[in-house]
Amino acid sequence: MTQSEAAAAALAAKLHAGQVDKAAKPYIEHLARVADILRMRYPDATPAELEAAWLHDALEDTSATAASLLAAGISEKAVEIIRQLTKPHGAVYLDWIVSLVRTGNVSAIRVKLADNEDNQNPDRVAMVPGADRMVETRYAPARALLLASLT
């Protein structure tokens, strides 16, 4: 793990302290898996992409702002990716995915694909009531759109 990724992981742990996912597991575990998936699927993942993997939900789910991430030493490239990965309040998920695809930001799309893959993990889905329906209606269609944009 590079120094910038380690700093992003430490900041993510601080920002998401006490948060749990839908399976009541520490939220930081999801972020670690997203970074691992990104690294595995895209061995050429940039430092900014890996920072963004750790912090992809920071603007949406914590009190962090783009300015506070920059002040904490997160790279401008990573903060831009994180901004693109932040679903606007009230946005329809698949409409937002279409908007993300239209940006053509390959880095943001790759991080979102890693996030999507973790959200569809059968072990994780089995622990969350109703998650199989979310995979069917939300995550699988989003994955198809995201993957198609990279080809």
Long-range contacts (C-beta under 8 A, 24 or more apart in sequence): 2-47, 2-50, 4-47, 4-50, 4-51, 4-73, 4-75, 4-78, 5-35, 5-47, 5-50, 5-51, 5-54, 7-51, 7-72, 7-73, 7-74, 8-50, 8-51, 8-52, 8-54, 8-55, 8-74, 8-78, 9-35, 9-54, 11-54, 11-55, 11-58, 11-69, 11-72, 11-74, 12-54, 12-55, 12-58, 15-55, 15-58, 15-62, 15-63, 15-64, 16-57, 16-58, 16-61, 16-62, 19-61, 19-62, 22-128, 22-131, 23-124, 23-127, 23-128, 25-127, 27-57, 27-61, 30-118, 31-55, 31-56, 31-57, 33-118, 33-121, 34-111, 34-114, 34-115, 34-118, 35-114, 37-114, 37-117, 37-118, 38-110, 38-111, 38-114, 41-110, 41-113, 41-114, 41-117, 42-110, 42-114, 45-110, 46-77, 46-107, 47-75, 47-78, 48-75, 48-77, 48-78, 48-81, 48-107, 49-78, 49-81, 49-107, 49-110, 49-111, 51-75, 51-78, 51-81, 52-78, 52-81, 52-82, 52-85, 52-107, 52-108, 52-111, 53-111, 53-114, 53-115, 55-82, 56-81, 56-82, 56-85, 56-111, 56-112, 56-115, 57-85, 58-82, 59-83, 59-86, 60-86, 60-87, 77-107, 80-105, 81-105, 81-107, 81-108, 81-111, 84-108, 85-111, 85-112, 85-115, 93-138, 93-142, 94-138, 94-141, 94-142, 94-145, 97-141, 97-142, 97-145, 97-146, 98-145, 100-146, 101-145, 101-146, 101-148, 101-149, 104-149, 106-150, 109-146, 109-149, 109-150, 110-150, 112-142, 112-146, 113-143, 113-146, 113-147, 113-150, 116-142, 116-143, 116-146, 117-143
